[in-house]
Amino acid sequence: MKPQINLKKTALDVLITSGFVIGAILLSFILKITDNTSASAPMIFILSVFLVSRFTHGYIYGILASLSSVLIVNYIFTYPYFELKFTLSGYPVFVMCMLVVSIATSTIITQNKQQEKTRIESEREKTRSNLLRAVSHDLRTPLTAINGACSVMVENDDFISKEKRIKLLNEIIDDSGWLIRMVENLLSITRIDAENARIVKNQEAVEEVVADSVSKFKKQYPTINIIAEIPSELVIIPMDVILIEQVLINLLENVVIHSNTATEIILSVNIMSDCVEFSVSDNGDGISDDVLAHIFDGYFNKTYEKNGDTKRSMGIGLSVCNTIIRAHGGTMSAKNKKSGGAIFTFTLPAGEE
């Protein structure tokens, strides 16, 4: 796979170099015809060398553009025309200027690209470390609960009542369901974070995506009241529908698991100038400031208690949501409402970038 990618990059760099050099020749010819002078040709070729160095990878293409530009200016745009004249006054200075421009530009741009690559790798490594810390907490809790429930039924099979057994089995189902969703989240974030990974976008109707997400959520939480507010007109935007549905379901589940007093969830969609905005809000007790500051970090491990049950952290799910939205070219935010409760908002571009 890597050689194919390098071959494509090389072909593109050659095309860019050829295009700028040929463009410089044509522009110099046009100016020569209109102004009857070739004085502007050296500056045009210096500009083409700068552009080649800017938009290609490495040093070689800028240097090749410099050398070819020197020969072209010498051969075509210097009198007597169509002869190589290496003894002209100032010719060595012109050659050195072209080489210095190409090498300096290529060096600066290559260093900037390397620094950006290092920064991205550092952020990726930090994300992996954060996920490992969160996984060690979030997976251990349900696995411990499942192991404990099974041990109770095995060790006390002759004495345990039917009601107690059903309760333990329901707890196992609940915790195993959590593990399944956790694995789906981890697979999604691994898929997006993988090198050379690309999400697959298709034109999808927002109304259908919202309806499918609410339907899947209601199967898990049939008693939760959800109000969906979507535009009356048909809205179609590019997205990976599976991942976006996962984001919506994660946000809806987050309200149920971590909000102590929420009785209603509102899922709304608004059309903006260049994007579509989705929001999931509730009428619960909101999010504390210390939690809000690290809500998307992926390693927030504060536990919540609701009706005596310890709940898993929200860090993994929200980190996955944020990663998916960023991979789509959108943004995600969370805040508390003045009227009470929290609201999570994310945007998706209305068109391909």
C-alpha positions as CSV (number, residue, x, y, z in Angstrom):
1,M,0.0,0.0,0.0
2,K,2.8,2.5,0.9
3,P,4.6,2.3,-2.5
4,Q,1.3,3.1,-4.3
5,I,0.8,6.2,-2.1
6,N,4.4,7.4,-2.7
7,L,4.0,6.8,-6.4
8,K,0.9,9.0,-6.5
9,K,2.7,11.7,-4.5
10,T,5.6,11.6,-6.8
11,A,3.4,11.8,-9.9
12,L,1.5,14.8,-8.4
13,D,4.8,16.6,-7.6
14,V,6.1,16.1,-11.1
15,L,2.8,17.4,-12.5
16,I,2.9,20.4,-10.2
17,T,6.5,21.2,-11.2
18,S,5.8,20.8,-14.9
19,G,2.6,22.9,-14.7
20,F,4.3,25.8,-13.0
21,V,7.3,25.8,-15.3
22,I,5.1,25.6,-18.4
23,G,2.9,28.3,-17.0
24,A,5.9,30.5,-16.5
25,I,7.0,29.9,-20.1
26,L,3.5,30.8,-21.5
27,L,3.2,33.9,-19.3
28,S,6.7,35.1,-20.3
29,F,5.8,34.6,-24.0
30,I,2.6,36.6,-23.6
31,L,4.4,39.4,-21.9
32,K,7.1,39.4,-24.5
33,I,4.6,39.6,-27.3
34,T,2.6,42.4,-25.7
35,D,5.5,44.4,-24.2
36,N,8.1,43.4,-26.8
37,T,10.5,42.7,-23.9
38,S,11.8,39.7,-22.0
39,A,12.8,41.7,-18.8
40,S,10.0,40.2,-16.7
41,A,10.8,36.6,-17.6
42,P,13.4,36.1,-14.7
43,M,11.0,37.3,-12.1
44,I,8.2,35.1,-13.4
45,F,10.4,32.1,-13.3
46,I,11.6,32.9,-9.8
47,L,7.9,33.1,-8.8
48,S,7.3,29.7,-10.4
49,V,10.2,28.2,-8.5
50,F,8.8,29.5,-5.2
51,L,5.4,28.0,-6.0
52,V,6.9,24.7,-6.9
53,S,8.9,24.6,-3.6
54,R,5.7,25.5,-1.7
55,F,3.4,22.9,-3.2
56,T,5.8,19.9,-3.6
57,H,7.4,17.6,-1.1
58,G,11.1,17.7,-0.4
59,Y,13.9,19.7,-2.0
60,I,14.4,18.0,-5.4
61,Y,11.5,19.5,-7.3
62,G,12.4,23.1,-6.3
63,I,16.0,22.5,-7.3
64,L,14.9,20.9,-10.7
65,A,12.6,23.9,-11.3
66,S,15.4,26.3,-10.5
67,L,17.8,24.6,-12.9
68,S,15.3,24.3,-15.7
69,S,14.2,27.9,-15.2
70,V,17.8,29.1,-15.5
71,L,18.3,27.2,-18.8
72,I,14.9,28.3,-20.2
73,V,15.5,32.0,-19.4
74,N,19.0,31.7,-20.9
75,Y,17.9,29.8,-24.0
76,I,14.6,31.3,-24.9
77,F,14.3,34.8,-23.2
78,T,17.8,36.1,-23.5
79,Y,19.2,37.7,-26.7
80,P,20.5,36.2,-28.9
81,Y,17.5,33.8,-28.6
82,F,17.6,30.0,-28.8
83,E,21.3,29.8,-27.9
84,L,22.9,28.9,-24.5
85,K,24.9,31.8,-23.2
86,F,26.8,30.8,-20.0
87,T,29.3,33.8,-20.2
88,L,26.6,36.5,-19.9
89,S,27.2,39.2,-17.3
90,G,25.3,38.5,-14.1
91,Y,24.4,34.9,-15.1
92,P,26.0,33.2,-12.0
93,V,24.1,35.6,-9.7
94,F,20.8,34.8,-11.4
95,V,21.6,31.0,-11.0
96,M,22.4,31.4,-7.3
97,C,19.3,33.5,-6.6
98,M,17.1,30.8,-8.2
99,L,18.8,28.0,-6.2
100,V,18.7,29.9,-2.9
101,V,15.0,30.7,-3.3
102,S,14.1,27.0,-4.0
103,I,16.3,25.5,-1.3
104,A,15.3,28.1,1.4
105,T,11.6,27.8,0.6
106,S,11.7,24.0,0.5
107,T,13.6,23.8,3.7
108,I,11.2,26.1,5.6
109,I,8.1,24.3,4.3
110,T,9.6,20.8,4.9
111,Q,10.4,21.8,8.5
112,N,6.9,23.1,9.1
113,K,5.4,19.9,7.7
114,Q,7.6,17.8,9.9
115,Q,6.7,19.9,13.0
116,E,3.0,19.5,12.2
117,K,3.5,15.7,11.7
118,T,5.2,15.5,15.1
119,R,2.4,17.5,16.7
120,I,-0.2,15.2,15.2
121,E,1.6,12.1,16.3
122,S,2.0,13.5,19.8
123,E,-1.8,14.2,20.0
124,R,-2.5,10.7,18.7
125,E,-0.3,9.1,21.3
126,K,-1.9,11.2,24.0
127,T,-5.3,10.0,22.8
128,R,-4.2,6.4,22.9
129,S,-2.9,6.8,26.5
130,N,-6.1,8.5,27.6
131,L,-8.2,5.8,26.0
132,L,-6.2,3.1,27.8
133,R,-6.7,4.8,31.1
134,A,-10.4,5.1,30.5
135,V,-10.8,1.5,29.2
136,S,-9.1,0.1,32.3
137,H,-11.8,1.7,34.4
138,D,-14.9,1.4,32.2
139,L,-14.3,-2.3,31.3
140,R,-13.4,-3.5,34.7
141,T,-16.6,-2.2,36.4
142,P,-19.2,-4.2,34.3
143,L,-16.9,-7.3,34.1
144,T,-16.6,-7.3,37.9
145,A,-20.4,-7.0,38.2
146,I,-21.1,-9.8,35.7
147,N,-18.6,-12.0,37.4
148,G,-20.1,-11.3,40.8
149,A,-23.7,-12.0,39.6
150,C,-22.7,-15.3,38.0
151,S,-20.8,-16.3,41.2
152,V,-23.8,-15.6,43.4
153,M,-26.1,-17.8,41.2
154,V,-23.6,-20.6,41.0
155,E,-22.7,-20.7,44.7
156,N,-26.2,-20.2,45.9
157,D,-28.2,-22.1,43.3
158,D,-30.2,-24.2,45.9
159,F,-31.1,-21.2,48.0
160,I,-31.6,-18.3,45.6
161,S,-35.2,-17.2,44.8
162,K,-36.6,-16.9,41.3
163,E,-37.0,-13.1,41.8
164,K,-33.4,-12.8,42.9
165,R,-32.2,-14.9,40.0
166,I,-34.1,-12.8,37.5
167,K,-32.7,-9.6,39.0
168,L,-29.2,-10.9,38.7
169,L,-29.7,-12.0,35.1
170,N,-31.1,-8.6,34.2
171,E,-28.0,-7.0,35.7
172,I,-25.9,-9.3,33.6
173,I,-27.8,-8.3,30.5
174,D,-27.5,-4.6,31.4
175,D,-23.7,-4.8,32.0
176,S,-23.1,-7.0,28.9
177,G,-25.1,-4.5,26.8
178,W,-22.8,-1.7,28.1
179,L,-19.8,-3.8,27.2
180,I,-21.1,-4.3,23.6
181,R,-21.6,-0.5,23.2
182,M,-18.2,0.2,24.7
183,V,-16.5,-2.2,22.2
184,E,-18.5,-0.5,19.3
185,N,-17.2,2.9,20.6
186,L,-13.6,1.6,20.7
187,L,-13.8,0.1,17.3
188,S,-15.1,3.4,15.9
189,I,-12.4,5.5,17.4
190,T,-9.7,3.0,16.4
191,R,-11.1,3.0,12.8
192,I,-11.0,6.8,12.6
193,D,-7.6,7.2,14.4
194,A,-5.9,4.6,12.2
195,E,-3.2,5.9,9.8
196,N,-4.6,6.6,6.3
197,A,-8.2,5.9,7.6
198,R,-11.0,7.7,5.8
199,I,-14.6,7.8,6.8
200,V,-17.0,7.0,4.0
201,K,-19.6,9.8,3.4
202,N,-22.8,9.5,1.5
203,Q,-25.7,11.9,1.0
204,E,-28.1,11.1,3.8
205,A,-31.5,12.6,4.8
206,V,-31.2,14.1,8.3
207,E,-34.8,13.2,9.2
208,E,-34.2,9.5,8.6
209,V,-30.9,9.6,10.6
210,V,-32.7,11.2,13.5
211,A,-35.7,8.8,13.3
212,D,-33.4,5.7,13.2
213,S,-31.3,6.9,16.1
214,V,-34.4,7.6,18.3
215,S,-35.9,4.3,17.3
216,K,-32.8,2.3,18.3
217,F,-32.6,4.3,21.6
218,K,-36.2,3.7,22.4
219,K,-35.7,-0.1,22.1
220,Q,-33.2,0.2,25.0
221,Y,-35.0,2.9,27.0
222,P,-38.7,2.7,26.1
223,T,-39.9,4.8,29.0
224,I,-37.8,7.9,28.2
225,N,-39.7,10.8,26.7
226,I,-37.9,12.2,23.6
227,I,-39.0,15.2,21.6
228,A,-37.5,15.5,18.1
229,E,-37.5,18.9,16.4
230,I,-36.4,18.8,12.8
231,P,-36.9,21.2,9.9
232,S,-40.0,20.7,7.8
233,E,-38.0,20.7,4.5
234,L,-35.9,17.8,3.4
235,V,-32.3,18.2,4.5
236,I,-29.6,16.0,2.9
237,I,-25.9,16.3,3.9
238,P,-22.8,14.1,3.5
239,M,-22.0,11.8,6.4
240,D,-21.1,8.3,7.5
241,V,-24.6,7.4,8.7
242,I,-23.5,4.6,11.0
243,L,-21.1,6.8,12.9
244,I,-23.5,9.8,13.2
245,E,-26.2,7.5,14.5
246,Q,-23.7,6.3,17.1
247,V,-23.0,9.9,18.1
248,L,-26.7,10.6,18.6
249,I,-27.4,7.4,20.5
250,N,-24.4,8.0,22.7
251,L,-25.6,11.5,23.6
252,L,-29.1,10.3,24.3
253,E,-27.8,7.4,26.5
254,N,-25.5,9.9,28.3
255,V,-28.5,11.8,29.6
256,V,-30.2,8.6,30.9
257,I,-27.0,7.4,32.6
258,H,-25.6,10.5,34.1
259,S,-28.5,13.0,34.6
260,N,-30.1,12.5,38.0
261,T,-33.3,14.5,37.5
262,A,-33.9,14.6,33.7
263,T,-37.5,13.7,32.6
264,E,-37.3,14.9,29.0
265,I,-34.8,14.9,26.2
266,I,-35.0,17.2,23.2
267,L,-33.2,16.3,20.0
268,S,-33.3,19.3,17.6
269,V,-31.8,20.0,14.2
270,N,-31.2,23.5,12.8
271,I,-30.1,24.6,9.3
272,M,-27.2,27.1,9.4
273,S,-25.6,29.0,6.6
274,D,-22.9,26.4,5.8
275,C,-23.7,23.5,8.2
276,V,-26.4,21.6,10.0
277,E,-26.5,21.8,13.8
278,F,-27.7,18.9,16.0
279,S,-28.3,19.4,19.7
280,V,-29.4,17.0,22.5
281,S,-30.6,18.8,25.6
282,D,-32.3,17.7,28.8
283,N,-34.0,19.3,31.8
284,G,-31.8,17.6,34.4
285,D,-29.4,19.0,37.0
286,G,-26.7,19.9,34.4
287,I,-22.9,19.3,34.5
288,S,-20.6,20.5,37.2
289,D,-17.9,23.0,36.1
290,D,-14.9,20.6,36.9
291,V,-16.5,17.9,34.7
292,L,-17.5,20.3,31.9
293,A,-13.8,21.4,31.6
294,H,-12.7,17.8,30.7
295,I,-15.9,16.5,29.1
296,F,-14.3,15.4,25.8
297,D,-10.9,14.5,27.1
298,G,-11.5,10.7,27.0
299,Y,-10.1,10.0,30.4
300,F,-12.6,11.6,32.7
301,N,-13.2,8.8,35.2
302,K,-15.5,10.4,37.8
303,T,-18.2,8.0,38.7
304,Y,-21.8,9.0,39.3
305,E,-24.3,7.4,41.6
306,K,-28.0,7.1,40.7
307,N,-30.4,5.2,42.9
308,G,-27.5,3.6,44.6
309,D,-25.9,2.2,41.4
310,T,-22.4,3.2,40.5
311,K,-22.4,4.2,36.8
312,R,-19.5,4.1,34.4
313,S,-17.7,7.2,33.3
314,M,-18.9,9.3,30.3
315,G,-15.4,9.9,29.1
316,I,-15.1,7.2,26.4
317,G,-18.5,7.8,24.8
318,L,-18.1,11.5,24.5
319,S,-14.5,11.2,23.3
320,V,-15.7,8.9,20.6
321,C,-18.4,11.4,19.7
322,N,-16.0,14.3,19.5
323,T,-13.6,12.3,17.3
324,I,-16.3,11.2,14.9
325,I,-17.6,14.8,14.5
326,R,-14.1,16.2,14.0
327,A,-13.4,13.5,11.4
328,H,-16.5,14.8,9.5
329,G,-15.1,18.3,9.6
330,G,-17.5,19.5,12.2
331,T,-17.3,20.8,15.8
332,M,-18.8,19.7,19.1
333,S,-19.5,21.5,22.4
334,A,-21.3,21.1,25.7
335,K,-22.7,23.6,28.1
336,N,-25.3,24.0,30.8
337,K,-28.6,25.8,30.1
338,K,-29.7,28.7,32.1
339,S,-33.1,27.1,32.6
340,G,-31.5,23.9,33.9
341,G,-30.0,20.8,32.3
342,A,-27.2,20.4,29.8
343,I,-27.1,20.7,26.0
344,F,-24.6,19.0,23.7
345,T,-24.3,20.5,20.2
346,F,-22.4,19.4,17.1
347,T,-22.3,20.6,13.5
348,L,-21.8,18.8,10.2
349,P,-20.7,20.6,7.0
350,A,-23.5,21.0,4.5
351,G,-21.3,20.0,1.7
352,E,-18.1,18.1,1.0
353,E,-14.8,19.8,1.9
